[in-house]
Amino acid sequence: MNLLLADDEPMMLQILNSYFVKDGFNVLTAGDGEQAMELFYEHKIDIAVLDWMMPKLNGVEVCKEIKKVSRAKVLLLTAKGEPEDELYALNAGADEYMRKPFDPRVLLVRVCKLMNWNSQMREGDLLVDMNALKVYRDGKDIQATSKEFQLMKYLILNKGQIVTRKMLLDQVWGFDYFGDDRTVDTHIRRLREKIGDSRIKTYRGLGYSLEVGLDE
């Protein structure tokens, strides 16, 4: 799940980036509107979180450009507080509007709602229960370990997309992990044994992908 995050305040960008990465998003960050548009055209973006008052191109202008060519969701952040501002943003194509200051946890919930995420995600005969921290295959608990659950969560949130070992290490083991990245391979192998060998495809030299539409 690719999220474009654009804000000209470096500290805000850093804080929000950490929240979204922790929850399983692939985050692309931009410090101004032009950079945001460059990233949008270089990557497949699922949702964009844009600050309204950015240099070069403001958030509303970026939103309009995105909506012209894409079905990506857009959430606008702004210190503007007048009803007319919110109406203007929504008429410009924004799917959601959030006033600053805000709690990053609330922003995360709103983004997940925009993407129609709920506490359970399915792919074929697999079900990942985010609240119970369990993975089910054909209705049966596969007894996933904590690391296996986190791997499965990240893979299903990004199903059909290749995720690298580095991305998995950062997401599951943390940014301060300095061990051998081959530990990912070991845990992927064990996860495959529980959900089916062909469900997670290896892309040599690139990473892994949870394949879509496969039932074993």
C-alpha positions as a printed Julia matrix, in Angstrom:
216×3 Matrix{Float64}:
   0.0     0.0     0.0
   1.8     3.12   -1.24
   1.11    6.34    0.66
   2.33    9.72   -0.54
   3.0    12.04    2.4
   3.71   15.69    1.62
   4.42   18.45    4.13
   6.98   21.27    4.19
   7.57   20.86    7.95
  10.4    18.29    8.32
   9.49   17.36   11.9
   5.85   16.77   10.99
   6.95   14.71    8.01
   9.2    12.58   10.2
   6.57   11.98   12.88
   3.8    11.04   10.46
   6.14    8.88    8.41
   7.01    6.8    11.48
   3.33    6.25   12.32
   2.4     5.14    8.81
   5.44    2.88    8.35
   4.74    1.2    11.68
   1.21    0.41   10.51
   2.39   -1.24    7.3
   2.36    1.5     4.67
   5.08    2.06    2.08
   5.58    5.79    2.57
   6.94    8.22   -0.02
   7.71   11.63    1.46
   7.82   15.03   -0.23
   8.7    18.46    1.14
   6.78   20.5    -1.42
   4.05   20.17   -4.02
   6.33   19.73   -7.03
   8.2    16.89   -5.38
   4.88   15.32   -4.44
   3.78   15.33   -8.09
   7.09   13.85   -9.2
   6.68   10.97   -6.77
   3.05   10.52   -7.82
   4.02   10.03  -11.45
   6.96    7.77  -10.58
   5.0     5.39   -8.35
   1.57    3.82   -8.08
   0.0     5.81   -5.24
  -2.98    4.42   -3.34
  -3.53    7.38   -1.02
  -2.0    10.83   -0.62
  -1.86   12.82    2.63
  -1.12   16.42    1.66
  -0.52   19.59    3.63
  -2.51   22.45    2.1
   0.07   25.22    2.56
   3.15   23.88    0.73
   5.6    25.82   -1.47
   5.72   25.55   -5.29
   2.37   23.74   -5.51
  -0.06   23.75   -2.61
  -1.96   20.69   -1.44
  -5.19   21.61   -3.19
  -3.37   22.03   -6.52
  -1.67   18.66   -6.06
  -5.02   17.11   -5.14
  -6.63   18.43   -8.33
  -3.81   17.03  -10.49
  -3.98   13.63   -8.8
  -7.74   13.41   -9.21
  -7.52   14.25  -12.93
  -5.62   11.06  -13.72
  -6.06    8.72  -10.77
  -8.5     7.1    -8.37
  -6.07    7.54   -5.49
  -7.62    8.8    -2.28
  -6.56   12.23   -1.0
  -6.62   13.57    2.55
  -5.79   17.25    3.05
  -4.16   18.59    6.21
  -4.49   22.27    7.04
  -4.37   24.89    9.75
  -7.28   26.62    7.98
 -10.38   26.31   10.11
 -13.24   28.02    8.3
 -16.14   25.95    6.91
 -15.56   27.59    3.51
 -12.02   26.19    3.47
 -13.25   22.67    4.1
 -15.92   23.05    1.42
 -13.31   24.36   -1.05
 -11.01   21.41   -0.36
 -13.78   18.84   -0.77
 -14.98   20.47   -3.98
 -11.39   20.3    -5.25
 -11.62   16.51   -5.0
 -10.3    15.75   -1.52
 -11.84   12.63    0.02
 -11.12   13.78    3.57
 -10.08   16.98    5.33
  -8.33   17.27    8.7
  -7.49   20.39   10.66
  -4.21   20.98   12.46
  -3.27   20.36   15.19
  -4.33   16.71   15.29
  -3.41   13.42   16.92
  -1.42   11.25   14.45
  -3.36    8.22   15.69
  -6.62    9.84   14.6
  -5.11   10.62   11.2
  -4.06    6.97   10.88
  -7.6     5.78   11.63
  -9.07    8.17    9.06
  -6.62    7.02    6.41
  -7.45    3.37    7.11
 -11.16    4.15    6.83
 -10.59    5.86    3.5
  -8.9     2.67    2.27
 -11.83    0.61    3.6
  -9.57   -1.29    5.97
 -11.15   -3.04    8.89
  -9.91   -5.35   11.61
  -9.87   -8.33    9.25
  -8.28   -8.65    5.82
  -8.83  -11.57    3.45
  -6.99  -12.98    0.48
  -8.46  -16.19   -0.83
  -8.64  -18.71    2.0
  -6.41  -16.57    4.22
  -7.72  -14.21    6.88
  -5.54  -11.85    8.92
  -7.22  -10.62   12.1
  -5.49   -7.37   13.07
  -7.12   -7.19   16.51
  -6.6   -10.8    17.54
  -3.09  -10.87   15.96
  -3.93  -14.18   14.33
  -3.76  -15.65   10.83
  -6.35  -18.17    9.66
  -6.23  -20.5     6.68
  -9.53  -21.98    5.6
 -10.95  -21.0     8.98
  -8.19  -22.65   11.03
  -5.69  -20.75   13.17
  -2.23  -21.39   11.7
  -0.61  -20.58   15.07
   1.53  -17.8    13.63
   4.32  -16.49   15.84
   4.54  -12.75   16.51
   7.09  -12.25   13.71
   5.1   -14.44   11.3
   1.97  -12.41   12.03
   3.78   -9.12   11.41
   5.21  -10.48    8.15
   1.77  -11.69    7.06
   0.19   -8.34    7.97
   2.72   -6.4     5.92
   2.44   -8.77    2.96
  -1.35   -8.68    2.86
  -1.43   -4.88    3.19
   0.85   -4.8     0.14
  -0.51   -7.86   -1.65
   0.42   -8.15   -5.29
   3.39   -5.82   -4.77
   7.04   -6.76   -4.31
   8.4    -5.86   -0.88
  12.13   -6.0    -0.25
  13.95   -7.68    2.64
  14.93   -4.2     3.85
  11.28   -3.13    3.98
  10.34   -6.27    5.9
  13.25   -5.87    8.31
  12.33   -2.24    9.01
   8.67   -3.06    9.47
   8.91   -6.28   11.5
  12.27   -6.1    13.26
  12.58   -2.32   13.51
  14.83    0.34   12.01
  17.52   -0.29   14.63
  17.93   -3.97   13.71
  21.48   -4.74   12.63
  21.34   -8.53   12.21
  21.59  -10.62    9.05
  18.8    -9.82    6.59
  18.66  -13.55    5.78
  16.6   -13.9     8.93
  13.7   -12.72    6.74
  14.19  -15.74    4.48
  14.01  -18.09    7.46
  10.76  -16.63    8.73
   9.25  -16.5     5.23
  10.05  -20.19    4.8
   8.28  -21.05    8.05
   5.3   -18.87    7.11
   5.07  -20.61    3.73
   4.85  -23.97    5.48
   1.74  -22.72    7.28
  -0.1   -20.87    4.51
   1.05  -22.78    1.4
   4.33  -22.67   -0.51
   3.07  -20.84   -3.58
   1.28  -18.02   -1.74
   4.46  -16.0    -1.19
   6.51  -15.65   -4.36
  10.23  -14.91   -4.33
  11.5   -12.35   -6.81
  15.21  -13.05   -6.92
  17.29   -9.99   -6.13
  14.16   -7.97   -5.36
  12.1    -9.44   -2.55
   8.77  -11.15   -1.92
   5.14  -10.75   -2.89
   1.91  -12.2    -1.57
   0.29  -13.47   -4.74
  -3.31  -12.49   -5.41
  -6.04  -14.97   -6.3
  -4.24  -18.15   -5.23
  -5.88  -20.86   -3.11
  -4.1   -24.1    -2.33
